[in-house]
Amino acid sequence: MTLITSIGVVGSGQMGSGIAQVSAMSGFDCYLWDNNAAALNRAFESIKAQLQRLVEKEKITSKQAQEASAKLRKASSVQDFKNCQMVVEAIVENVEVKTRLFRELEPVVAPTTILASNTSSISITRLAAGVTRPDKVVGVHFMNPVPVMKLVEMIRGLQTSDETYNQSKAAVERMGKTTVLALDSAGFIVNRILCPMINEAIFLLQEGVKAEDIDAAMKLGTNQPMGPLTLADFVGLDTLLYILRILHAELGEDKYRPCPLLIKYVEAGWYGKKSGRGFYSYNS
Ligand code: 3HC
């Protein structure tokens, strides 16, 4: 099995920049690209700051931070991915946009290059059906915040080859992550369980239980690091609603019906931490 040593990451949001940071810190040659140049610059600044913080906390040496920085490069277009053995996309959750990106990449990269998706909700089989080498498409679903969370869900589409699966799994494990194999069905494992749990917490809030009490109950009663409403704000209420709608549509059961209060919050633009307001206020 050929060992992957070079990775391209598309999308410099929270997930993409986290994947790029972890790849570079794990010794992969990594290119990060975003069609929004300002977002790409912000991601590089943020990764630099994160590495600096890790040095200050004595988690890594300054030599290791320098080595990681040297491994990470800004791509100026998809052309820069030509030597990457695996490209991970972490762009908007839209099947057409993701398929378009993979089609754009196909003539640029080698025929052996793996096209991996960090999708949290889109079928890998469907994404793979849009390209000429469906055997090279695989799902690698990282958790937020990527540098901290140990898990990556691996998803095989119907046509994913054993080689693609084994190579990508080995690459992700060399980033220090633990992998699990999920089915290619809505929500995979984590979101299938997590999102209905958070949704239920929002129903309780709608029924009049205080947000602080719901979160304290789940933190102290089940040892979760964050209460479900805090976690919803952290993940993004728009993202949560999007995933619940996919679970509801694809699995067809009422238990996945998004809570009306969640829909209202998203309609109001209250997306959680990133917008300054969700179930809690982050203005300060
Ligand atoms: N990036 C990098 N490192 C971070 C970070 C970030 N965004 N946020 C926190 N950290 C680090 C801190 O620097 C700290 O490191 P240290 O122990 O070396 O000092 C460590 O994580 C702990 O952070 P804090 O002390 O500030 O705060 P907490 O102890 O509350 O930890 C947390 C923060 C790790 C985010 C923790 O609250 C947690 O695990 N929350 C649950 C996260 C979770 O469930 N994620 C999955 C969401 S679902 C998902 O991603 C799927 C998607 O498809 C929706």
py3Dmol code that shows the C-alpha trace and the ligand (Angstrom):
import py3Dmol

protein = """\
ATOM      1  CA  MET A   1       0.000   0.000   0.000  1.00  0.00           C
ATOM      2  CA  THR A   2       1.397   3.411  -0.978  1.00  0.00           C
ATOM      3  CA  LEU A   3       1.785   5.657   2.038  1.00  0.00           C
ATOM      4  CA  ILE A   4       0.187   9.067   1.705  1.00  0.00           C
ATOM      5  CA  THR A   5       2.620  11.895   2.458  1.00  0.00           C
ATOM      6  CA  SER A   6       1.001  14.864   0.739  1.00  0.00           C
ATOM      7  CA  ILE A   7      -2.453  16.219   1.417  1.00  0.00           C
ATOM      8  CA  GLY A   8      -4.512  19.037  -0.058  1.00  0.00           C
ATOM      9  CA  VAL A   9      -7.305  20.643   1.942  1.00  0.00           C
ATOM     10  CA  VAL A  10     -10.029  22.706   0.303  1.00  0.00           C
ATOM     11  CA  GLY A  11     -12.018  25.090   2.481  1.00  0.00           C
ATOM     12  CA  SER A  12     -10.374  27.169   5.190  1.00  0.00           C
ATOM     13  CA  GLY A  13     -13.232  27.362   7.679  1.00  0.00           C
ATOM     14  CA  GLN A  14     -13.013  25.876  11.166  1.00  0.00           C
ATOM     15  CA  MET A  15     -12.916  22.298   9.890  1.00  0.00           C
ATOM     16  CA  GLY A  16     -10.603  22.788   6.892  1.00  0.00           C
ATOM     17  CA  SER A  17      -8.062  24.836   8.793  1.00  0.00           C
ATOM     18  CA  GLY A  18      -8.142  22.307  11.637  1.00  0.00           C
ATOM     19  CA  ILE A  19      -7.508  19.446   9.200  1.00  0.00           C
ATOM     20  CA  ALA A  20      -4.656  21.387   7.588  1.00  0.00           C
ATOM     21  CA  GLN A  21      -3.110  22.185  10.977  1.00  0.00           C
ATOM     22  CA  VAL A  22      -3.259  18.578  12.139  1.00  0.00           C
ATOM     23  CA  SER A  23      -1.896  17.313   8.787  1.00  0.00           C
ATOM     24  CA  ALA A  24       1.086  19.679   8.895  1.00  0.00           C
ATOM     25  CA  MET A  25       1.759  18.889  12.552  1.00  0.00           C
ATOM     26  CA  SER A  26       1.738  15.185  11.666  1.00  0.00           C
ATOM     27  CA  GLY A  27       4.413  15.609   9.007  1.00  0.00           C
ATOM     28  CA  PHE A  28       2.283  15.637   5.850  1.00  0.00           C
ATOM     29  CA  ASP A  29       3.116  18.137   3.129  1.00  0.00           C
ATOM     30  CA  CYS A  30      -0.062  20.122   3.067  1.00  0.00           C
ATOM     31  CA  TYR A  31      -1.628  22.696   0.759  1.00  0.00           C
ATOM     32  CA  LEU A  32      -4.653  24.622   1.991  1.00  0.00           C
ATOM     33  CA  TRP A  33      -6.892  26.443  -0.471  1.00  0.00           C
ATOM     34  CA  ASP A  34     -10.013  28.540  -0.321  1.00  0.00           C
ATOM     35  CA  ASN A  35     -11.577  30.563  -3.136  1.00  0.00           C
ATOM     36  CA  ASN A  36     -12.040  33.336  -0.572  1.00  0.00           C
ATOM     37  CA  ALA A  37      -8.527  34.801  -0.219  1.00  0.00           C
ATOM     38  CA  ALA A  38      -9.398  36.756   2.934  1.00  0.00           C
ATOM     39  CA  ALA A  39     -10.719  33.596   4.635  1.00  0.00           C
ATOM     40  CA  LEU A  40      -7.565  31.724   3.609  1.00  0.00           C
ATOM     41  CA  ASN A  41      -5.356  34.445   5.112  1.00  0.00           C
ATOM     42  CA  ARG A  42      -7.404  34.387   8.321  1.00  0.00           C
ATOM     43  CA  ALA A  43      -6.997  30.603   8.541  1.00  0.00           C
ATOM     44  CA  PHE A  44      -3.212  30.900   8.236  1.00  0.00           C
ATOM     45  CA  GLU A  45      -3.143  33.558  10.942  1.00  0.00           C
ATOM     46  CA  SER A  46      -5.283  31.382  13.193  1.00  0.00           C
ATOM     47  CA  ILE A  47      -3.122  28.271  12.632  1.00  0.00           C
ATOM     48  CA  LYS A  48      -0.006  30.327  13.364  1.00  0.00           C
ATOM     49  CA  ALA A  49      -1.586  31.556  16.603  1.00  0.00           C
ATOM     50  CA  GLN A  50      -2.659  28.021  17.571  1.00  0.00           C
ATOM     51  CA  LEU A  51       0.873  26.687  17.028  1.00  0.00           C
ATOM     52  CA  GLN A  52       2.269  29.565  19.076  1.00  0.00           C
ATOM     53  CA  ARG A  53      -0.174  28.777  21.891  1.00  0.00           C
ATOM     54  CA  LEU A  54       0.862  25.124  21.854  1.00  0.00           C
ATOM     55  CA  VAL A  55       4.509  26.214  22.199  1.00  0.00           C
ATOM     56  CA  GLU A  56       3.630  28.534  25.099  1.00  0.00           C
ATOM     57  CA  LYS A  57       1.800  25.668  26.816  1.00  0.00           C
ATOM     58  CA  GLU A  58       4.872  23.477  26.184  1.00  0.00           C
ATOM     59  CA  LYS A  59       2.755  20.941  24.267  1.00  0.00           C
ATOM     60  CA  ILE A  60       5.166  21.216  21.326  1.00  0.00           C
ATOM     61  CA  THR A  61       8.643  22.725  20.928  1.00  0.00           C
ATOM     62  CA  SER A  62       9.218  25.839  18.845  1.00  0.00           C
ATOM     63  CA  LYS A  63      11.183  23.631  16.425  1.00  0.00           C
ATOM     64  CA  GLN A  64       8.086  21.438  15.953  1.00  0.00           C
ATOM     65  CA  ALA A  65       5.939  24.537  15.380  1.00  0.00           C
ATOM     66  CA  GLN A  66       8.399  25.784  12.765  1.00  0.00           C
ATOM     67  CA  GLU A  67       8.459  22.386  11.077  1.00  0.00           C
ATOM     68  CA  ALA A  68       4.649  22.301  10.968  1.00  0.00           C
ATOM     69  CA  SER A  69       4.538  25.831   9.514  1.00  0.00           C
ATOM     70  CA  ALA A  70       7.060  24.826   6.873  1.00  0.00           C
ATOM     71  CA  LYS A  71       4.899  21.829   5.901  1.00  0.00           C
ATOM     72  CA  LEU A  72       1.833  24.003   5.366  1.00  0.00           C
ATOM     73  CA  ARG A  73       1.490  26.034   2.201  1.00  0.00           C
ATOM     74  CA  LYS A  74      -1.151  28.297   0.763  1.00  0.00           C
ATOM     75  CA  ALA A  75      -2.496  27.056  -2.547  1.00  0.00           C
ATOM     76  CA  SER A  76      -3.367  29.738  -5.079  1.00  0.00           C
ATOM     77  CA  SER A  77      -5.666  27.495  -7.132  1.00  0.00           C
ATOM     78  CA  VAL A  78      -6.635  23.825  -7.466  1.00  0.00           C
ATOM     79  CA  GLN A  79      -3.618  23.485  -9.782  1.00  0.00           C
ATOM     80  CA  ASP A  80      -1.398  23.477  -6.688  1.00  0.00           C
ATOM     81  CA  PHE A  81      -2.935  20.132  -5.696  1.00  0.00           C
ATOM     82  CA  LYS A  82      -1.345  18.366  -8.656  1.00  0.00           C
ATOM     83  CA  ASN A  83       1.134  16.417  -6.499  1.00  0.00           C
ATOM     84  CA  CYS A  84      -1.220  15.707  -3.600  1.00  0.00           C
ATOM     85  CA  GLN A  85      -1.999  12.036  -3.003  1.00  0.00           C
ATOM     86  CA  MET A  86      -5.171  12.853  -1.116  1.00  0.00           C
ATOM     87  CA  VAL A  87      -7.388  15.947  -1.255  1.00  0.00           C
ATOM     88  CA  VAL A  88      -9.853  16.522   1.577  1.00  0.00           C
ATOM     89  CA  GLU A  89     -12.716  18.889   0.923  1.00  0.00           C
ATOM     90  CA  ALA A  90     -14.272  20.791   3.819  1.00  0.00           C
ATOM     91  CA  ILE A  91     -16.392  23.251   1.851  1.00  0.00           C
ATOM     92  CA  VAL A  92     -20.063  24.167   1.987  1.00  0.00           C
ATOM     93  CA  GLU A  93     -22.529  21.279   2.599  1.00  0.00           C
ATOM     94  CA  ASN A  94     -23.950  21.286  -0.904  1.00  0.00           C
ATOM     95  CA  VAL A  95     -23.772  18.223  -3.112  1.00  0.00           C
ATOM     96  CA  GLU A  96     -23.571  20.209  -6.375  1.00  0.00           C
ATOM     97  CA  VAL A  97     -20.747  22.444  -5.108  1.00  0.00           C
ATOM     98  CA  LYS A  98     -18.790  19.476  -3.740  1.00  0.00           C
ATOM     99  CA  THR A  99     -19.279  17.485  -6.965  1.00  0.00           C
ATOM    100  CA  ARG A 100     -18.167  20.483  -9.031  1.00  0.00           C
ATOM    101  CA  LEU A 101     -14.989  20.736  -6.944  1.00  0.00           C
ATOM    102  CA  PHE A 102     -14.173  17.026  -7.340  1.00  0.00           C
ATOM    103  CA  ARG A 103     -14.741  17.329 -11.111  1.00  0.00           C
ATOM    104  CA  GLU A 104     -12.412  20.328 -11.203  1.00  0.00           C
ATOM    105  CA  LEU A 105      -9.783  18.354  -9.312  1.00  0.00           C
ATOM    106  CA  GLU A 106      -9.956  15.190 -11.417  1.00  0.00           C
ATOM    107  CA  PRO A 107      -7.954  16.437 -14.429  1.00  0.00           C
ATOM    108  CA  VAL A 108      -5.409  18.162 -12.147  1.00  0.00           C
ATOM    109  CA  VAL A 109      -4.462  15.357  -9.741  1.00  0.00           C
ATOM    110  CA  ALA A 110      -2.966  11.941 -10.478  1.00  0.00           C
ATOM    111  CA  PRO A 111      -5.394   9.086 -11.267  1.00  0.00           C
ATOM    112  CA  THR A 112      -4.361   7.500  -7.959  1.00  0.00           C
ATOM    113  CA  THR A 113      -5.212  10.569  -5.852  1.00  0.00           C
ATOM    114  CA  ILE A 114      -7.925  10.058  -3.243  1.00  0.00           C
ATOM    115  CA  LEU A 115     -10.828  12.511  -3.207  1.00  0.00           C
ATOM    116  CA  ALA A 116     -11.979  12.652   0.402  1.00  0.00           C
ATOM    117  CA  SER A 117     -14.953  14.517   1.794  1.00  0.00           C
ATOM    118  CA  ASN A 118     -15.398  15.854   5.307  1.00  0.00           C
ATOM    119  CA  THR A 119     -19.146  16.025   4.745  1.00  0.00           C
ATOM    120  CA  SER A 120     -21.282  15.590   7.849  1.00  0.00           C
ATOM    121  CA  SER A 121     -24.408  14.640   5.966  1.00  0.00           C
ATOM    122  CA  ILE A 122     -24.051  14.025   2.241  1.00  0.00           C
ATOM    123  CA  SER A 123     -23.992  10.498   0.857  1.00  0.00           C
ATOM    124  CA  ILE A 124     -20.486   9.467  -0.240  1.00  0.00           C
ATOM    125  CA  THR A 125     -22.028   7.160  -2.846  1.00  0.00           C
ATOM    126  CA  ARG A 126     -23.875  10.138  -4.346  1.00  0.00           C
ATOM    127  CA  LEU A 127     -20.725  12.309  -4.376  1.00  0.00           C
ATOM    128  CA  ALA A 128     -18.727   9.483  -5.965  1.00  0.00           C
ATOM    129  CA  ALA A 129     -21.336   8.982  -8.677  1.00  0.00           C
ATOM    130  CA  GLY A 130     -20.554  12.497  -9.930  1.00  0.00           C
ATOM    131  CA  VAL A 131     -16.921  11.777 -10.836  1.00  0.00           C
ATOM    132  CA  THR A 132     -15.148   9.455 -13.252  1.00  0.00           C
ATOM    133  CA  ARG A 133     -13.266   7.581 -10.503  1.00  0.00           C
ATOM    134  CA  PRO A 134     -15.816   6.718  -7.835  1.00  0.00           C
ATOM    135  CA  ASP A 135     -13.462   4.105  -6.365  1.00  0.00           C
ATOM    136  CA  LYS A 136     -11.199   6.975  -5.216  1.00  0.00           C
ATOM    137  CA  VAL A 137     -13.906   8.780  -3.217  1.00  0.00           C
ATOM    138  CA  VAL A 138     -14.172   8.285   0.542  1.00  0.00           C
ATOM    139  CA  GLY A 139     -15.688  10.051   3.568  1.00  0.00           C
ATOM    140  CA  VAL A 140     -13.419  11.263   6.386  1.00  0.00           C
ATOM    141  CA  HIS A 141     -15.585  13.075   8.915  1.00  0.00           C
ATOM    142  CA  PHE A 142     -13.528  14.993  11.479  1.00  0.00           C
ATOM    143  CA  MET A 143     -15.057  16.421  14.654  1.00  0.00           C
ATOM    144  CA  ASN A 144     -14.919  20.028  15.813  1.00  0.00           C
ATOM    145  CA  PRO A 145     -12.458  21.266  17.147  1.00  0.00           C
ATOM    146  CA  VAL A 146     -10.314  19.118  14.879  1.00  0.00           C
ATOM    147  CA  PRO A 147      -6.989  19.547  16.735  1.00  0.00           C
ATOM    148  CA  VAL A 148      -8.586  18.346  19.987  1.00  0.00           C
ATOM    149  CA  MET A 149     -11.138  15.702  19.012  1.00  0.00           C
ATOM    150  CA  LYS A 150      -9.725  12.211  18.601  1.00  0.00           C
ATOM    151  CA  LEU A 151     -12.400  10.758  16.339  1.00  0.00           C
ATOM    152  CA  VAL A 152     -12.701  10.532  12.576  1.00  0.00           C
ATOM    153  CA  GLU A 153     -15.632   8.672  11.061  1.00  0.00           C
ATOM    154  CA  MET A 154     -14.652   6.799   7.899  1.00  0.00           C
ATOM    155  CA  ILE A 155     -17.372   6.304   5.315  1.00  0.00           C
ATOM    156  CA  ARG A 156     -17.177   4.002   2.330  1.00  0.00           C
ATOM    157  CA  GLY A 157     -19.394   4.720  -0.632  1.00  0.00           C
ATOM    158  CA  LEU A 158     -20.767   1.789  -2.603  1.00  0.00           C
ATOM    159  CA  GLN A 159     -17.846   2.045  -5.035  1.00  0.00           C
ATOM    160  CA  THR A 160     -14.997   3.034  -2.670  1.00  0.00           C
ATOM    161  CA  SER A 161     -12.116   0.615  -3.242  1.00  0.00           C
ATOM    162  CA  ASP A 162     -10.364  -1.268  -0.444  1.00  0.00           C
ATOM    163  CA  GLU A 163      -7.143   0.528  -1.387  1.00  0.00           C
ATOM    164  CA  THR A 164      -8.738   3.992  -1.083  1.00  0.00           C
ATOM    165  CA  TYR A 165     -10.273   3.091   2.256  1.00  0.00           C
ATOM    166  CA  ASN A 166      -7.092   1.564   3.680  1.00  0.00           C
ATOM    167  CA  GLN A 167      -4.834   4.393   2.471  1.00  0.00           C
ATOM    168  CA  SER A 168      -7.067   7.168   3.779  1.00  0.00           C
ATOM    169  CA  LYS A 169      -7.659   5.379   7.087  1.00  0.00           C
ATOM    170  CA  ALA A 170      -3.895   4.975   7.556  1.00  0.00           C
ATOM    171  CA  ALA A 171      -3.338   8.671   6.746  1.00  0.00           C
ATOM    172  CA  VAL A 172      -5.955   9.813   9.258  1.00  0.00           C
ATOM    173  CA  GLU A 173      -4.512   7.485  11.905  1.00  0.00           C
ATOM    174  CA  ARG A 174      -1.057   8.990  11.304  1.00  0.00           C
ATOM    175  CA  MET A 175      -2.682  12.304  12.312  1.00  0.00           C
ATOM    176  CA  GLY A 176      -3.214  10.710  15.723  1.00  0.00           C
ATOM    177  CA  LYS A 177      -6.910  10.112  15.189  1.00  0.00           C
ATOM    178  CA  THR A 178      -8.951   7.036  16.015  1.00  0.00           C
ATOM    179  CA  THR A 179     -11.213   5.915  13.193  1.00  0.00           C
ATOM    180  CA  VAL A 180     -14.559   4.172  13.201  1.00  0.00           C
ATOM    181  CA  LEU A 181     -16.327   2.791  10.161  1.00  0.00           C
ATOM    182  CA  ALA A 182     -19.784   4.294   9.703  1.00  0.00           C
ATOM    183  CA  LEU A 183     -22.494   3.365   7.258  1.00  0.00           C
ATOM    184  CA  ASP A 184     -23.052   5.688   4.317  1.00  0.00           C
ATOM    185  CA  SER A 185     -26.383   6.790   5.726  1.00  0.00           C
ATOM    186  CA  ALA A 186     -27.635  10.133   7.010  1.00  0.00           C
ATOM    187  CA  GLY A 187     -25.754  11.438  10.054  1.00  0.00           C
ATOM    188  CA  PHE A 188     -23.270   8.555   9.998  1.00  0.00           C
ATOM    189  CA  ILE A 189     -22.786   7.599  13.681  1.00  0.00           C
ATOM    190  CA  VAL A 190     -22.097  10.758  15.682  1.00  0.00           C
ATOM    191  CA  ASN A 191     -24.631  13.137  14.164  1.00  0.00           C
ATOM    192  CA  ARG A 192     -27.311  10.431  13.995  1.00  0.00           C
ATOM    193  CA  ILE A 193     -27.132  10.175  17.786  1.00  0.00           C
ATOM    194  CA  LEU A 194     -25.952  13.660  18.777  1.00  0.00           C
ATOM    195  CA  CYS A 195     -28.355  15.823  16.753  1.00  0.00           C
ATOM    196  CA  PRO A 196     -31.599  14.189  18.016  1.00  0.00           C
ATOM    197  CA  MET A 197     -30.204  14.492  21.566  1.00  0.00           C
ATOM    198  CA  ILE A 198     -29.564  18.223  21.114  1.00  0.00           C
ATOM    199  CA  ASN A 199     -32.961  18.595  19.390  1.00  0.00           C
ATOM    200  CA  GLU A 200     -34.629  17.036  22.433  1.00  0.00           C
ATOM    201  CA  ALA A 201     -32.842  19.557  24.660  1.00  0.00           C
ATOM    202  CA  ILE A 202     -34.287  22.357  22.490  1.00  0.00           C
ATOM    203  CA  PHE A 203     -37.788  20.870  22.880  1.00  0.00           C
ATOM    204  CA  LEU A 204     -37.279  21.011  26.664  1.00  0.00           C
ATOM    205  CA  LEU A 205     -36.198  24.645  26.388  1.00  0.00           C
ATOM    206  CA  GLN A 206     -39.297  25.370  24.286  1.00  0.00           C
ATOM    207  CA  GLU A 207     -41.409  23.751  26.999  1.00  0.00           C
ATOM    208  CA  GLY A 208     -39.977  26.153  29.572  1.00  0.00           C
ATOM    209  CA  VAL A 209     -36.977  24.474  31.184  1.00  0.00           C
ATOM    210  CA  LYS A 210     -34.093  26.948  31.620  1.00  0.00           C
ATOM    211  CA  ALA A 211     -31.138  26.586  29.235  1.00  0.00           C
ATOM    212  CA  GLU A 212     -28.691  26.621  32.141  1.00  0.00           C
ATOM    213  CA  ASP A 213     -30.579  23.798  33.874  1.00  0.00           C
ATOM    214  CA  ILE A 214     -30.689  21.636  30.754  1.00  0.00           C
ATOM    215  CA  ASP A 215     -26.950  22.084  30.214  1.00  0.00           C
ATOM    216  CA  ALA A 216     -26.061  21.564  33.875  1.00  0.00           C
ATOM    217  CA  ALA A 217     -28.184  18.394  33.962  1.00  0.00           C
ATOM    218  CA  MET A 218     -26.410  16.838  31.005  1.00  0.00           C
ATOM    219  CA  LYS A 219     -22.936  18.040  32.000  1.00  0.00           C
ATOM    220  CA  LEU A 220     -23.135  16.898  35.588  1.00  0.00           C
ATOM    221  CA  GLY A 221     -25.547  14.021  35.075  1.00  0.00           C
ATOM    222  CA  THR A 222     -23.851  12.380  32.096  1.00  0.00           C
ATOM    223  CA  ASN A 223     -20.314  13.821  32.266  1.00  0.00           C
ATOM    224  CA  GLN A 224     -20.478  15.567  28.900  1.00  0.00           C
ATOM    225  CA  PRO A 225     -17.852  18.314  28.525  1.00  0.00           C
ATOM    226  CA  MET A 226     -20.482  20.762  27.259  1.00  0.00           C
ATOM    227  CA  GLY A 227     -24.217  20.821  27.797  1.00  0.00           C
ATOM    228  CA  PRO A 228     -26.279  20.158  24.638  1.00  0.00           C
ATOM    229  CA  LEU A 229     -27.352  23.798  24.149  1.00  0.00           C
ATOM    230  CA  THR A 230     -23.792  25.090  24.580  1.00  0.00           C
ATOM    231  CA  LEU A 231     -22.657  22.433  22.131  1.00  0.00           C
ATOM    232  CA  ALA A 232     -25.405  23.482  19.672  1.00  0.00           C
ATOM    233  CA  ASP A 233     -24.130  27.071  19.832  1.00  0.00           C
ATOM    234  CA  PHE A 234     -20.591  25.787  19.306  1.00  0.00           C
ATOM    235  CA  VAL A 235     -21.478  23.603  16.286  1.00  0.00           C
ATOM    236  CA  GLY A 236     -23.761  26.303  14.795  1.00  0.00           C
ATOM    237  CA  LEU A 237     -27.556  26.256  14.904  1.00  0.00           C
ATOM    238  CA  ASP A 238     -27.759  26.534  11.102  1.00  0.00           C
ATOM    239  CA  THR A 239     -25.537  23.454  10.763  1.00  0.00           C
ATOM    240  CA  LEU A 240     -27.581  21.571  13.347  1.00  0.00           C
ATOM    241  CA  LEU A 241     -30.854  22.405  11.585  1.00  0.00           C
ATOM    242  CA  TYR A 242     -29.390  21.402   8.243  1.00  0.00           C
ATOM    243  CA  ILE A 243     -28.319  17.996   9.596  1.00  0.00           C
ATOM    244  CA  LEU A 244     -31.672  17.399  11.341  1.00  0.00           C
ATOM    245  CA  ARG A 245     -33.518  18.173   8.107  1.00  0.00           C
ATOM    246  CA  ILE A 246     -31.384  15.606   6.276  1.00  0.00           C
ATOM    247  CA  LEU A 247     -31.961  13.004   9.003  1.00  0.00           C
ATOM    248  CA  HIS A 248     -35.699  13.722   8.871  1.00  0.00           C
ATOM    249  CA  ALA A 249     -35.909  13.603   5.077  1.00  0.00           C
ATOM    250  CA  GLU A 250     -33.691  10.569   4.534  1.00  0.00           C
ATOM    251  CA  LEU A 251     -34.661   8.413   7.492  1.00  0.00           C
ATOM    252  CA  GLY A 252     -38.286   9.556   7.364  1.00  0.00           C
ATOM    253  CA  GLU A 253     -39.072   9.345  11.056  1.00  0.00           C
ATOM    254  CA  ASP A 254     -40.750  11.947  13.237  1.00  0.00           C
ATOM    255  CA  LYS A 255     -38.098  11.559  15.908  1.00  0.00           C
ATOM    256  CA  TYR A 256     -35.770  13.637  13.712  1.00  0.00           C
ATOM    257  CA  ARG A 257     -38.261  16.527  13.236  1.00  0.00           C
ATOM    258  CA  PRO A 258     -36.384  19.777  13.982  1.00  0.00           C
ATOM    259  CA  CYS A 259     -37.773  21.613  16.986  1.00  0.00           C
ATOM    260  CA  PRO A 260     -39.763  24.718  15.891  1.00  0.00           C
ATOM    261  CA  LEU A 261     -37.746  26.845  18.314  1.00  0.00           C
ATOM    262  CA  LEU A 262     -34.530  25.860  16.512  1.00  0.00           C
ATOM    263  CA  ILE A 263     -36.084  26.853  13.180  1.00  0.00           C
ATOM    264  CA  LYS A 264     -37.110  30.240  14.651  1.00  0.00           C
ATOM    265  CA  TYR A 265     -33.617  30.915  15.991  1.00  0.00           C
ATOM    266  CA  VAL A 266     -32.050  30.147  12.626  1.00  0.00           C
ATOM    267  CA  GLU A 267     -34.631  32.339  10.857  1.00  0.00           C
ATOM    268  CA  ALA A 268     -33.640  35.146  13.230  1.00  0.00           C
ATOM    269  CA  GLY A 269     -29.983  34.725  12.288  1.00  0.00           C
ATOM    270  CA  TRP A 270     -29.123  33.392  15.740  1.00  0.00           C
ATOM    271  CA  TYR A 271     -26.599  30.811  14.640  1.00  0.00           C
ATOM    272  CA  GLY A 272     -24.789  30.398  17.952  1.00  0.00           C
ATOM    273  CA  LYS A 273     -21.277  31.418  18.895  1.00  0.00           C
ATOM    274  CA  LYS A 274     -20.245  32.462  15.383  1.00  0.00           C
ATOM    275  CA  SER A 275     -23.055  35.047  15.108  1.00  0.00           C
ATOM    276  CA  GLY A 276     -22.777  36.283  18.692  1.00  0.00           C
ATOM    277  CA  ARG A 277     -26.130  34.854  19.755  1.00  0.00           C
ATOM    278  CA  GLY A 278     -27.693  31.438  19.981  1.00  0.00           C
ATOM    279  CA  PHE A 279     -29.122  29.853  23.102  1.00  0.00           C
ATOM    280  CA  TYR A 280     -26.604  32.031  24.917  1.00  0.00           C
ATOM    281  CA  SER A 281     -25.207  35.464  24.179  1.00  0.00           C
ATOM    282  CA  TYR A 282     -21.553  35.866  23.148  1.00  0.00           C
ATOM    283  CA  ASN A 283     -21.408  39.622  22.672  1.00  0.00           C
ATOM    284  CA  SER A 284     -18.896  40.183  25.424  1.00  0.00           C
TER     285      SER A 284
END
"""
ligand_1 = """\
54
3HC
N -9.020 24.550 18.684
C -7.935 23.991 19.237
N -7.849 23.663 20.542
C -8.894 23.960 21.315
C -10.067 24.563 20.822
C -10.105 24.868 19.427
N -11.177 25.419 18.866
N -10.934 24.719 21.828
C -10.327 24.236 22.929
N -9.117 23.773 22.616
C -8.165 23.131 23.527
C -7.714 24.103 24.587
O -6.623 24.853 24.142
C -7.350 23.166 25.728
O -6.094 22.600 25.501
P -5.128 22.182 26.741
O -5.863 21.135 27.511
O -3.929 21.639 26.030
O -4.883 23.426 27.497
C -8.367 22.036 25.596
O -8.837 22.077 24.230
C -9.495 22.209 26.539
O -10.068 23.484 26.305
P -10.697 24.439 27.416
O -10.023 24.173 28.718
O -10.706 25.825 26.889
O -12.222 24.070 27.479
P -12.907 22.676 27.643
O -12.211 21.835 28.638
O -14.352 22.957 27.761
O -12.665 21.978 26.224
C -13.686 21.385 24.204
C -13.166 22.521 25.052
C -12.530 20.472 23.787
C -14.295 22.011 22.979
C -14.705 20.558 25.051
O -15.667 21.409 25.618
C -15.428 19.508 24.251
O -14.914 18.436 24.019
N -16.678 19.816 23.834
C -17.474 18.905 23.039
C -17.023 19.008 21.600
C -17.811 18.081 20.705
O -18.690 17.352 21.111
N -17.462 18.144 19.411
C -18.161 17.369 18.408
C -19.202 18.226 17.805
S -20.079 17.371 16.574
C -19.171 17.532 15.226
O -18.119 18.148 15.179
C -19.727 16.920 13.994
C -20.150 17.973 12.993
O -20.503 17.317 11.798
C -21.325 18.821 13.468
"""
view = py3Dmol.view(width=600, height=400)
view.addModel(protein, "pdb")
view.setStyle({"model": 0}, {"cartoon": {"style": "trace"}})
view.addModel(ligand_1, "xyz")
view.setStyle({"model": 1}, {"stick": {}})
view.zoomTo()
view.show()
